[in-house]
Amino acid sequence: MVSRSSAEAENRAVANAVAECCWLHNQLHELHVRVDKATVIYSDNISAVYLSENPVHHQRTKHVELDILFVHEKVQLGQLRVLQVPSQHQFADIMTKGLPSPLFQEFMASLCIQGAQTEGGGG
């Protein structure tokens, strides 16, 4: 599927994550395991977070309206929460973006990746 915007792609990703969580909740329920706390889903797109709380009907969001309403319903039922992940915690960015050196080094260290040696051989 081709998304028209990054917000649309993020909303679809959140809705897919919510659908997976619903499936897991149903599986746990069948195994008689209670889930008393809301599941937390993290998104790096602030629009997806805001729309999960308040599904504003807008010309720009009408093509993802069902996804937004699905997520909003689960949030209102208290089954899940959608929170934003700050960019300093976006570990996947190390694979997809050019990062400032300090953040890049921090991500590498947290992922237990050692930098290549550039001087003196011995790699």
C-alpha positions as CSV (number, residue, x, y, z in Angstrom):
1,M,0.0,0.0,0.0
2,V,1.3,3.5,-0.8
3,S,0.8,6.1,1.8
4,R,0.1,9.7,0.9
5,S,2.0,11.1,3.9
6,S,4.3,10.0,6.8
7,A,1.4,10.7,9.2
8,E,-0.8,8.2,7.2
9,A,1.9,5.6,7.2
10,E,2.4,6.1,11.0
11,N,-1.4,5.8,11.6
12,R,-1.5,2.6,9.6
13,A,1.5,1.2,11.5
14,V,-0.1,2.1,14.8
15,A,-3.4,0.5,13.7
16,N,-1.6,-2.7,12.7
17,A,0.2,-2.8,16.0
18,V,-3.2,-2.3,17.8
19,A,-4.7,-5.2,15.8
20,E,-1.7,-7.4,16.8
21,C,-2.2,-6.4,20.4
22,C,-5.9,-7.3,20.2
23,W,-5.0,-10.7,18.8
24,L,-2.5,-11.2,21.6
25,H,-5.0,-10.1,24.2
26,N,-7.6,-12.6,22.8
27,Q,-5.0,-15.4,22.9
28,L,-4.1,-14.6,26.6
29,H,-7.8,-14.4,27.4
30,E,-8.3,-17.9,26.0
31,L,-5.4,-19.1,28.2
32,H,-7.1,-17.5,31.2
33,V,-4.4,-14.9,31.6
34,R,-5.7,-11.5,32.8
35,V,-4.2,-8.3,31.3
36,D,-5.1,-5.6,33.7
37,K,-2.9,-2.8,32.4
38,A,-3.2,-0.9,29.1
39,T,-0.7,-2.0,26.4
40,V,1.6,0.9,25.4
41,I,2.3,1.4,21.8
42,Y,5.0,3.8,20.8
43,S,5.0,6.0,17.7
44,D,7.5,8.6,16.6
45,N,4.9,10.6,14.8
46,I,3.1,13.2,17.0
47,S,0.1,13.2,14.7
48,A,-0.5,9.5,15.3
49,V,-0.4,10.1,19.0
50,Y,-2.7,13.1,18.9
51,L,-5.2,11.3,16.6
52,S,-5.4,8.3,18.9
53,E,-6.7,10.6,21.7
54,N,-8.8,12.9,19.6
55,P,-9.8,11.6,16.1
56,V,-10.4,15.0,14.4
57,H,-12.3,14.6,11.2
58,H,-10.3,16.5,8.7
59,Q,-9.9,16.4,4.9
60,R,-6.3,15.2,5.3
61,T,-7.3,12.3,7.6
62,K,-10.4,11.0,5.9
63,H,-8.5,8.3,3.9
64,V,-7.2,6.7,7.2
65,E,-10.4,7.4,9.2
66,L,-11.2,3.8,9.9
67,D,-7.6,3.1,11.3
68,I,-7.8,6.3,13.4
69,L,-11.3,5.4,14.8
70,F,-10.2,1.8,15.5
71,V,-7.2,3.0,17.5
72,H,-9.2,5.7,19.3
73,E,-11.8,3.1,20.4
74,K,-9.2,0.9,22.0
75,V,-7.7,4.0,23.7
76,Q,-11.1,5.0,25.0
77,L,-11.7,1.5,26.4
78,G,-8.5,1.8,28.3
79,Q,-7.0,-1.2,26.5
80,L,-4.0,0.7,25.2
81,R,-2.1,3.9,25.2
82,V,-0.2,5.5,22.3
83,L,2.8,7.5,23.3
84,Q,5.5,9.3,21.4
85,V,9.0,8.1,21.4
86,P,11.5,11.0,21.5
87,S,14.1,11.1,18.7
88,Q,16.9,10.4,21.2
89,H,15.3,7.0,21.8
90,Q,14.8,6.1,18.1
91,F,17.4,3.4,17.9
92,A,16.2,2.4,14.4
93,D,17.4,5.8,13.1
94,I,21.0,4.5,13.3
95,M,20.1,2.3,10.2
96,T,18.0,4.9,8.3
97,K,19.3,8.4,9.0
98,G,22.4,10.5,9.2
99,L,22.7,11.3,12.9
100,P,24.8,13.8,14.9
101,S,28.0,12.1,16.0
102,P,27.2,12.0,19.8
103,L,23.8,10.4,19.2
104,F,25.3,8.0,16.7
105,Q,28.0,6.9,19.2
106,E,25.4,6.6,21.9
107,F,23.1,4.3,19.8
108,M,26.1,2.2,18.7
109,A,27.1,1.7,22.3
110,S,23.6,0.8,23.4
111,L,23.4,-1.7,20.6
112,C,26.8,-3.2,21.6
113,I,28.2,-2.3,18.2
114,Q,31.9,-1.5,18.1
115,G,33.3,1.0,15.6
116,A,35.7,-0.1,12.9
117,Q,39.3,0.8,13.7
118,T,40.6,3.2,11.1
119,E,44.2,3.5,12.2
120,G,46.9,1.0,13.1
121,G,45.3,-2.0,11.3
122,G,44.2,-4.8,13.7
123,G,40.5,-4.7,12.7
